Every structure is written in structure tokens, then in C-alpha cells.
Amino acid sequence: MCADKISTAPVALITGAGQGLGRATALRLAEQGARVVITDLDRALLEQTRSLSARPEAFRLLVQDVTSQDSPRQAVELAVDAFGGLDWLINNAGIGKAKSAAQTSDEEWDRYTDINLRSVFRFSREALPHLKPGRGCIINLASIFGLIGHPGVAPYAATKAALVGLTRQMAVDYGPQGIRVNAVAPGIIETPLTAERIRTDARFKAVMIDTTPFHRIGTPQDVANAIYFLCSDQAGFINGHTLTVDGGWSVGNYVASASL
């Protein structure tokens, strides 16, 4: 790639990019020419992400806990120092495996809000002054459980629903400046965090997979493609939207029937 193209290539910051959706997104954006700062708790996982790319030189790695006080500043500063700016923020880091409200302790509730919601707010606040009008965008990783109710996931669903609201609010606040803010709401995606349950939990499979009209499990690449689309100029008039990536699971009470 020639120097003038490198200098104008977008710069992305992706949290939680050591595996799963974050890794797939990092690889997808780099494939499209972006320069990428990736963060995670585990350096080995970050190194694996970089090694899987045909453009390892396009990556900068940062080991950090997104809930730490200095993490947003450190990540944004790395992007600015290494690549000269920041164009796309993908707030991907998050945790799942929640419980019902009655089973959730204060400490567990605080952990979900700190990672799934507060970190998104803080990274967005740090990134916003650097995002360029007409080019800058923020993508938040929400969930279909932030859009509809589902048993036994109270703190997870609450934080993901809050992300949808935060996305809409930031779209209104910063759209006039030419900065777009959108969200992606994945359904069941096969990642290292979900693979075992998909294989071994028959009830989970019956409720979440067999009731999906599009008969396959989602892949991290499905979500990464949606994120890249929302970052790209092709989504230039999309702002404040939450894009579901769930094979149709959330649109109705689908039941497979051999007679159809």
C-alpha cells in the first residue's frame, strides 16, 4: 500500500479484540485497509489476533482492563500517537452469563454495569473529541436481549438495553457534528464463550437455535460484516440505529415444522 493511502486509511479502536466478535471485527477492518488498535486483558490473545491478519503491521496492541481509570485515555492516545488520529470506535468488550434479578448480587450487578455500560460511556467520551466530522463513528455492541425480554439474564439485558438508549442519545447529540453512532445487536453467535453451551445444552439449543428461522448458528464474521458496513461510507445516512444480527430469531415465535 502506498504512503498516501496509508495516511488516509481509517483508524479503528476495538475493545475486547482478543477473541470472538472483537477478533473477527479487527481482522475484517484490517482486511479493508484500516489501521487498528486492539485491546484486551490477554496479550497472547491479542498476538493471535494480529498473527491471523495478512496485514500485521496495521495493528497496535494494548493490554488493559476496560474498567480501569486510565484505560480510555491510554487506548485513544495510542491510536493518535501511532496512526495520527481516530475514526472508528467499536465498543465490543463485555461479559455475559447473567442471572435473574433475584439471584444477582450487588457486586455482580456492578460488574455488569462497569464492563458492559460504564466502559462504553467512558471510551466514547474520550474518543469523541478526536472523531472527524463526516468520517467518525461509534459502534456499540448491544444484544437482542437488550431489545426483548428473556428469562434469567437481568443485569446483562439491562446493560444492553441501556446501550441501545445511549446509542440513540449520542446519535442525536453528535449527529449535527457529522459523527454517527450506531449499535449492533447479535443473537446467538458461536464464539469461544458460547461454543460449549451450544454443543451440550439441549434446552438452550431448543430455545435459541431451533427457533431461528435461518437455520444456522451465527458466526463472528456475520457480526464483523455488519460492523464494517456501519463504519463504511455505505452507511453514511444511518445514525442512531440498532442492527440485529440474529437470523430472524427476535422477529417472531418461529417453530420448525416438517409439514411446511
Secondary structure by P-SEA (a helix, b strand, c coil): ccaaaaaacbbbbbccccccaaaaaaaaaaaaccccccccccaaaaaaaaaaccccccbbbbbccccccaaaaaaaaaaaaacccccbbbcccccccccccccccaaaaaaaaacccaaaaaaaaaacccccccccbbbbbccccccccccccaaaaaaaaaaaaaaaaaaaacccccbbbbbbbbcccccccccccccccaaaaacccccccccccccaaaaaaaaaaaacccccccccbbbbccccccccbbbbbccc
